[in-house]
Amino acid sequence: MTNDQINRAIAEACGWSQVGHNGYQPVWANSKGERWAESHLPDYANDLNAMHEVEELLSDLEYDLFLGSLIELCIVVGRERINSATASERAEAFLRTIGKWEEVQP
């Protein structure tokens, strides 16, 4: 998945939905009535703080699955500790956990 696809998928998982277009970019809204241009949504693929907030949304069972996915990703890239996992790796593990990860087609 591209970073844009990752960011959109996580925003949707966090309760945001695309509700229109402001002439320059998509506009998103959440259940609280907040509305933001897409460029103002968190950059989950690159922002560790945003990913830490997203991880808080997981149930205990989902968090265990998330950790398993994150460990697998860290092993693949040769990272020895999951606490040094990148935002991108955490985003992939999160999307895999909730069944929203899409493999890149060659």
GUDOZA-777817 format. One record per residue: residue number from 1; x, y, z of N, C-alpha, C in turn. Coordinates in nm, 4 decimals. Atoms other than C-alpha are relative to their C-alpha. Layout:
N
- NUM,X,Y,Z,X,Y,Z,X,Y,Z
...
This chain:
106
- 1,0.0844,-0.1187,0.0000,0.0000,0.0000,0.0000,0.0883,0.1242,0.0000
- 2,-0.0720,-0.1274,-0.0042,0.1135,0.3547,-0.0598,-0.0294,0.0700,0.1328
- 3,0.0255,-0.0756,-0.1226,0.1386,0.6002,0.2284,-0.1379,0.0652,-0.0025
- 4,0.1331,-0.0601,0.0105,-0.1747,0.7768,0.1009,-0.1091,-0.1036,0.0278
- 5,0.0975,0.1061,-0.0236,-0.3656,0.4477,0.0981,-0.0017,-0.0402,0.1475
- 6,-0.0115,0.0331,-0.1424,-0.2377,0.3661,0.4477,-0.0710,0.1060,0.0829
- 7,0.0590,-0.1089,-0.0780,-0.3381,0.7073,0.5809,-0.1515,0.0024,-0.0122
- 8,0.1455,0.0018,0.0197,-0.6863,0.6850,0.4292,-0.0643,-0.1178,0.0743
- 9,0.0563,0.1190,-0.0648,-0.7452,0.3310,0.5579,-0.0023,0.0160,0.1522
- 10,-0.0033,-0.0179,-0.1451,-0.6394,0.4218,0.9121,-0.0975,0.1099,0.0413
- 11,0.0975,-0.1057,-0.0314,-0.8433,0.7443,0.9071,-0.1409,-0.0588,0.0032
- 12,0.1315,0.0636,0.0022,-1.1488,0.5374,0.8104,-0.0199,-0.0892,0.1226
- 13,0.0090,0.0866,-0.1184,-1.0731,0.2881,1.0899,-0.0184,0.0816,0.1276
- 14,0.0126,-0.0896,-0.1155,-1.0596,0.5839,1.3300,-0.1306,0.0796,-0.0036
- 15,0.1312,-0.0634,0.0039,-1.4094,0.6962,1.2269,-0.0131,0.1183,-0.0940
- 16,0.0076,-0.1082,0.0981,-1.3296,0.9493,0.9548,-0.0563,-0.0553,-0.1307
- 17,0.0479,0.0400,0.1322,-1.5062,0.9373,0.6187,0.0074,0.1201,-0.0934
- 18,-0.0083,-0.1057,0.1003,-1.4674,1.1330,0.2995,-0.1422,0.0469,-0.0283
- 19,0.1355,-0.0533,0.0156,-1.7674,1.3658,0.2684,-0.0141,0.0985,-0.1155
- 20,0.0092,-0.0942,0.1105,-1.6829,1.5857,-0.0249,0.1370,0.0430,-0.0469
- 21,-0.1225,-0.0529,0.0585,-1.4229,1.7953,-0.1983,-0.0089,0.1514,0.0071
- 22,0.0027,-0.1459,-0.0126,-1.3234,2.1573,-0.1430,0.0535,0.0712,-0.1246
- 23,-0.0540,-0.0572,0.1224,-1.2017,2.2135,-0.4991,0.1491,-0.0259,-0.0159
- 24,-0.1438,0.0268,0.0023,-0.8427,2.1256,-0.4067,0.0318,-0.1416,0.0449
- 25,-0.0268,0.1318,-0.0563,-0.8609,1.8035,-0.2096,-0.1248,-0.0527,0.0698
- 26,0.1142,0.0567,-0.0699,-1.1014,1.5632,-0.0389,-0.0174,0.0610,0.1394
- 27,0.0330,-0.0466,-0.1350,-1.2771,1.6756,0.2803,-0.0526,-0.1195,0.0777
- 28,0.0361,0.1114,-0.0859,-1.3188,1.4321,0.5676,-0.0738,0.0521,0.1223
- 29,0.0729,-0.0351,-0.1218,-1.5526,1.4354,0.8685,-0.0051,-0.1223,0.0909
- 30,0.0159,0.1102,-0.0950,-1.5924,1.2308,1.1851,-0.1334,0.0145,0.0718
- 31,0.1290,0.0010,-0.0690,-1.8833,1.1507,1.4152,-0.0165,0.1170,0.0969
- 32,0.0064,-0.1170,-0.0884,-1.7980,1.4511,1.6355,-0.0355,0.1268,-0.0771
- 33,0.0316,-0.1155,0.0825,-1.8759,1.6810,1.3444,0.1224,0.0783,-0.0450
- 34,-0.1225,-0.0666,0.0458,-1.5136,1.7758,1.2867,0.0175,-0.0255,-0.1490
- 35,-0.0239,0.0111,0.1440,-1.4279,1.8405,0.9219,0.1406,0.0509,-0.0287
- 36,-0.1367,-0.0383,0.0353,-1.0776,1.8530,0.7779,0.0274,-0.0318,-0.1459
- 37,-0.0531,0.0336,0.1318,-0.9168,1.8731,0.4386,0.0946,-0.1181,0.0191
- 38,-0.0814,0.1211,-0.0127,-0.7328,1.5487,0.3706,0.1433,0.0304,0.0430
- 39,-0.1385,-0.0326,-0.0344,-0.3956,1.7233,0.4034,0.0175,0.0308,0.1487
- 40,-0.0091,-0.0286,-0.1429,-0.4791,1.8014,0.7684,-0.0248,-0.1229,0.0875
- 41,0.0124,0.1235,-0.0762,-0.5490,1.4427,0.8703,0.1395,-0.0467,0.0407
- 42,-0.1316,0.0491,-0.0412,-0.2662,1.2687,1.0595,0.0687,-0.0812,-0.1095
- 43,-0.0819,0.0779,0.0932,0.0151,1.1191,0.8530,0.0430,-0.1273,0.0726
- 44,-0.0234,0.1211,-0.0776,-0.0116,0.7780,1.0159,0.1220,-0.0773,-0.0466
- 45,-0.1113,0.0774,0.0545,0.2472,0.6219,0.7862,0.1364,0.0546,0.0406
- 46,-0.1287,-0.0617,-0.0352,0.5166,0.8617,0.9097,0.0053,0.0616,0.1393
- 47,0.0072,-0.0693,-0.1289,0.4052,0.9888,1.2519,-0.0218,-0.0997,0.1143
- 48,0.0098,0.0946,-0.1110,0.4803,0.7713,1.5551,-0.1045,0.0415,0.1027
- 49,0.0991,-0.0454,-0.0973,0.2658,0.9879,1.7823,-0.1413,-0.0342,-0.0462
- 50,0.1319,0.0339,0.0535,-0.0345,0.9402,1.5542,-0.0257,-0.1502,0.0121
- 51,0.0171,0.1450,-0.0092,0.0244,0.5648,1.5483,-0.0197,-0.0455,0.1440
- 52,0.0210,0.0371,-0.1407,0.0484,0.5459,1.9271,-0.1451,0.0267,0.0402
- 53,0.1415,-0.0293,-0.0280,-0.2951,0.7105,1.9459,-0.0910,-0.1057,-0.0622
- 54,0.0798,0.1016,0.0688,-0.4331,0.4610,1.6937,0.0064,-0.1327,0.0757
- 55,-0.0155,0.1265,-0.0720,-0.2949,0.1670,1.8913,-0.0909,-0.0055,0.1226
- 56,0.0881,-0.0060,-0.1169,-0.5045,0.2826,2.1891,-0.1431,-0.0425,-0.0334
- 57,0.1349,0.0382,0.0418,-0.8187,0.2020,1.9867,-0.0213,-0.1513,-0.0001
- 58,0.0091,0.1453,0.0085,-0.7393,-0.1699,1.9830,-0.0461,-0.0613,0.1318
- 59,0.0374,0.0766,-0.1188,-0.9056,-0.4105,2.2238,0.1231,-0.0786,0.0459
- 60,-0.1133,0.0791,-0.0495,-0.6782,-0.6311,2.4350,0.0360,-0.1120,-0.0969
- 61,-0.0253,0.1076,0.0948,-0.7171,-0.9197,2.1907,0.0626,0.0552,-0.1283
- 62,-0.0560,-0.0603,0.1214,-0.6544,-0.6947,1.8892,0.1433,0.0464,0.0241
- 63,-0.1357,-0.0460,-0.0294,-0.3480,-0.5501,2.0609,0.0978,-0.1169,-0.0008
- 64,-0.0859,0.1188,0.0052,-0.2066,-0.9002,2.1076,0.0276,-0.0397,-0.1451
- 65,-0.0181,0.0307,0.1422,-0.2631,-0.9671,1.7361,0.0902,0.1029,-0.0671
- 66,-0.0833,-0.1091,0.0519,-0.1089,-0.6284,1.6532,0.1470,-0.0252,0.0345
- 67,-0.1385,0.0266,-0.0410,0.2044,-0.7143,1.8540,0.0590,-0.1162,-0.0786
- 68,-0.0480,0.1127,0.0797,0.2315,-1.0483,1.6723,0.0366,0.0432,-0.1407
- 69,-0.0294,-0.0509,0.1354,0.2131,-0.8731,1.3349,0.1234,0.0876,0.0009
- 70,-0.1143,-0.0901,-0.0083,0.4626,-0.6109,1.4463,0.1293,-0.0779,0.0196
- 71,-0.1188,0.0840,-0.0190,0.7079,-0.8764,1.5661,0.0408,-0.0637,-0.1320
- 72,-0.0304,0.0613,0.1304,0.6820,-1.0547,1.2293,0.0633,0.1014,-0.0948
- 73,-0.0562,-0.1033,0.0877,0.7473,-0.7294,1.0416,0.1409,0.0365,0.0418
- 74,-0.1328,-0.0359,-0.0493,1.0446,-0.6469,1.2619,0.1017,-0.1091,-0.0324
- 75,-0.0892,0.1101,0.0346,1.1932,-0.9917,1.2038,0.0386,0.0083,-0.1473
- 76,-0.0247,-0.0074,0.1447,1.1582,-0.9472,0.8263,0.1032,0.1077,-0.0329
- 77,-0.0939,-0.1094,0.0312,1.3477,-0.6160,0.8290,0.1264,-0.0055,0.0845
- 78,-0.1202,0.0162,-0.0802,1.6057,-0.7364,1.0830,0.0082,0.0918,0.1211
- 79,0.0033,-0.0864,-0.1181,1.4969,-0.5087,1.3655,-0.0054,-0.0881,0.1237
- 80,-0.0085,0.0854,-0.1177,1.5850,-0.6542,1.7046,-0.1047,0.0318,0.1061
- 81,0.0961,-0.0388,-0.1033,1.3324,-0.4623,1.9156,-0.1218,0.0658,-0.0636
- 82,0.1202,-0.0588,0.0584,0.9725,-0.3764,1.8392,-0.0210,0.1436,0.0457
- 83,0.0186,-0.1385,-0.0437,0.9932,-0.0557,2.0402,0.0682,0.0993,-0.0927
- 84,-0.0624,-0.0889,0.0983,1.2087,0.0843,1.7602,-0.0661,-0.0133,-0.1378
- 85,0.0731,0.0136,0.1263,0.9527,-0.0065,1.4915,-0.0427,0.1384,-0.0500
- 86,0.0358,-0.1280,0.0615,0.8774,0.2765,1.2515,-0.1515,0.0175,-0.0027
- 87,0.1428,-0.0271,0.0139,0.5402,0.4429,1.2091,-0.0592,-0.0831,-0.1139
- 88,0.0463,0.0776,0.1146,0.5081,0.2699,0.8732,-0.0201,-0.1466,0.0365
- 89,0.0125,0.1396,-0.0429,0.5693,-0.0724,1.0277,-0.1189,-0.0162,0.0946
- 90,0.1131,0.0046,-0.0923,0.3187,0.0021,1.3047,-0.1321,0.0144,-0.0764
- 91,0.1209,-0.0181,0.0807,0.0646,0.1205,1.0468,-0.0349,-0.1288,-0.0730
- 92,0.0259,0.1265,0.0690,0.1039,-0.2004,0.8470,-0.0526,-0.1050,0.0977
- 93,0.0451,0.0978,-0.0993,0.0687,-0.4135,1.1607,-0.1435,0.0297,0.0434
- 94,0.1360,-0.0380,-0.0379,-0.2435,-0.2183,1.2602,-0.0993,-0.0415,-0.1078
- 95,0.0923,0.0336,0.1091,-0.4056,-0.2595,0.9187,-0.0121,-0.1502,-0.0197
- 96,0.0081,0.1463,0.0070,-0.3177,-0.6294,0.9128,-0.0909,-0.0523,0.1119
- 97,0.0794,0.0427,-0.1156,-0.4766,-0.6656,1.2573,-0.1485,0.0176,-0.0241
- 98,0.1432,-0.0260,0.0222,-0.8065,-0.5114,1.1490,-0.0479,-0.0491,-0.1368
- 99,0.0385,0.0591,0.1284,-0.8059,-0.6892,0.8114,-0.0126,0.0993,-0.1144
- 100,0.0094,-0.1025,0.1048,-0.7572,-0.3755,0.5999,0.1289,0.0152,-0.0815
- 101,-0.1245,-0.0106,0.0757,-0.4028,-0.4313,0.4682,-0.0210,-0.0588,-0.1377
- 102,0.0083,0.0485,0.1379,-0.3849,-0.4688,0.0912,0.1399,-0.0151,-0.0537
- 103,-0.1325,0.0251,0.0584,-0.0809,-0.6281,-0.0676,0.0148,0.0782,-0.1298
- 104,-0.0294,-0.0717,0.1240,0.0812,-0.4309,-0.3464,0.0086,-0.1016,-0.1114
- 105,-0.0010,0.0905,0.1152,0.0162,-0.5983,-0.6805,0.1137,0.0396,-0.0946
- 106,-0.1113,-0.0296,0.0930,0.3204,-0.6271,-0.9106,-0.0483,0.0427,-0.1367
